[in-house]
Amino acid sequence: MYFNADGSSSSTTGNPPSEDEDGNKTAGTTQPDDGSGSSNGGNTTGDTGITDPYPIDDPAANGSGIYNVDNLTLGDLVKGLTGLKDCATGDPVDVRFDGQFTAPEGWDDPNSLPVDPEYRAGYYYYSAATGAYKASTPTGSFELFAESNNATLTRRVDDTFYYTTPGWWENSYTAHSRECGSSTEDYCTIVPYLTSWPSDKPMQLSYNAETGKYETNPYDSNVTTAYAQPVSSFSLCNSNGETIKSFPQANGGQALMNQTTGVATFIDANGKVTGYGDGAAVTNGQPR
C-alpha cells in the first residue's frame, strides 16, 4: 500500500521491482489493485447497507431488530418498536412488523403457556381465608379475595399475603403448603399452566401482512379497549407524549407519522427504514 499526494491510499499486488548486488534490475509484476480485494470501506453487512451491530433489546429476536421508536435511522432493519404507550391510559405498548410476537421474559414461546413457576410436584396449597386449594401458590386467589372484599395487596412474604380493606388495618392470610400423598384431587394430579402473559409485559400489536391489520396475541393480558379488535393502523404516544400514527403504504410498508412534528419515518415491506418525509410525502407515499 502507498499513499498518494492528496492523502488517499492505493494498494498493489504482485512482486515489486528489485535490484541485486551486481546492479541487475528485475521489472517485477506489481499491478494496481482493481478494488476486488477484501477491503471493507465501512461497517456494513453484504450489500444491504445495514449497519452492524443491531440493538439487542428483544431476547426473543436473537439479538436484532427491536428499536426504540425515537431512535430510527436510515438503513435500520426493523422487526419491531419499543418506547410507545397508549395515549389514553399511559400503558406501555410494543409493536412488531414481522407478524411475530415477543415472548415474555422466561417463556420459550409467546404462544405456548408454560407450567406455573410456583408449582411444586407432590404438593398443594390451602388457604382458610379464601377457601382455596391450589396446585401452586394461590396468588390468583388473592385477586378473587380482593375483588369480593375491596382489599388491596400491600406485600407478600413467602406464602403469606398482607392486605388492607377500607377503614381497616393491615391483615394477612397464608397459603399453607401440604403434601399430596395419595390424593387424587385435581390440585394434586393436574399440572397447572399459566393462563396468560404476565401483567408486567407491555401489550403488543403485531402486523399481519395477510389481513393488513395489527393484531394482539390471545394470551396478552394487557390489551386495551382500543385494540381489542384488529386495526389497520395504530395511534400511540412516545415518551415525550407526541402522537405516532401509522399509515399503511401501497408497497406493503408503513409510514410512522409524528403528528406533533409533522415528520414521518418510512419503513418498507422488508422492515428497512428508507427515508423521512412530511405530511405531503406520507400522502403520496414518497419518502424524502
Summary of the structure (lengths in Angstrom):
residues: 288
radius of gyration: 30.1
end to end distance: 39.6
largest distance: 109.5
contacts: 729
relative contact order: 0.12
helix: 8%
strand: 33%
